[in-house]
Amino acid sequence: MLRYEQPGISGQSVAFSPYFPDVLACVGGQHYGIAGQGQLSVLTRTPGGIVERNRLDWSDGLFDCTWSEENENHVVTAAGDGSLQLWDLGVTDRVPGPIKVFKGHGAEAVSVHWNQTRLDSTFLSGSWDHTIHLWNPAADVPVASFSEHLGLVYQVVWSPRKPGVFASVSGDGTLKVWDVRGGPHAQQTFRAHETEVLSCDWNKYNENIVVTSSVDRTIRGFDVRAGPGSAPLFVLQGHGYAVRRVKCSPHSENIIASCSYDLTTRLWDTSALPGREQVQVFKDHTEFVIGLDFNLHVPGELVDCAWDDSIVIRQV
């Protein structure tokens, strides 16, 4: 296990680079993101531990980040002032800020995700203003907007296998599946939980399965081919408080990771017998665990970040 401390910066989201196995980005903010500045930290694992490669500041808290699928030095972040920032890590030692700022949300931008199928050069953003925007980095305004959610949008995630398709979850309790080629209306809507849905992710091996997590402390799997009234494929229980983020493994169809306000990160195996799906519990943090990601290049490697100002990399 490797730990890295960021004094005064409460971690909100963390993402391994899709290009380099030892590089990751983490965003957070002062005072839990409620007030003060935000920070993007780009970290590199070395034989001597984790070292900071870049530290980039923004005037408001940063809540999410995503790596470009087209440029190894580009990272997009989402901020509490509703804006998105495109950073070029190759020039930021000479330029005191992002190379571009995107404005379009009327409230906190809390989720951002780059298109993974390379249908085109676009990324998505989700906001507490209840909307989702589709952006082209070359444009100043959204290419398209999606506004059917009735509550705060907590996460938007592109399908890794279906071009143009993405999922979103919201405080309205729903999971929605969209196709940007199908216009501004969701293709499907699932009443995923009775309480706020905080996170979602696509299974990397089964293009039809989306996993969600909620304030109700559960993790659920849904088959997007089923109707909106269909029951979940599985329900995972074990967390003591709201499950803030869920991630599907890029190396195994059955493995899921989650992190929670109960201060833990957990690993699940959906192929296990009912009641035995929880296979590991990690208690390495002293505050809410908010960010989570698998390393695409290193099987079994997981990183998380928490409000205790620390980032932990571990083998699972």
Protein Blocks (a to p, Z undefined) as FASTA:
>chain_A
ZZdddehiacfbdcddfkbmkbccddddeehhlgccdddddddddfkbccdfbdcddfbd
cfbdcddfkbfkbccdddfkopacdddfklmmmmgcdfbdcdfbfbdcfbdcddfklmaa
cdddddfkopacdddfkbmbdfbdcdkbfbdcfbdcddfkbghiacdddfkopacdddfk
nojbdfbdcdfbfbdcfbdcddfkbmkbccdddfkopacdddfkbcfkbccfbdcdhifb
dcfbdcddfkbfkbccdddfkopacdddfkbcehilpmbdcdfbfbdcfbdcddfklghi
acdddfkopacdddZZ
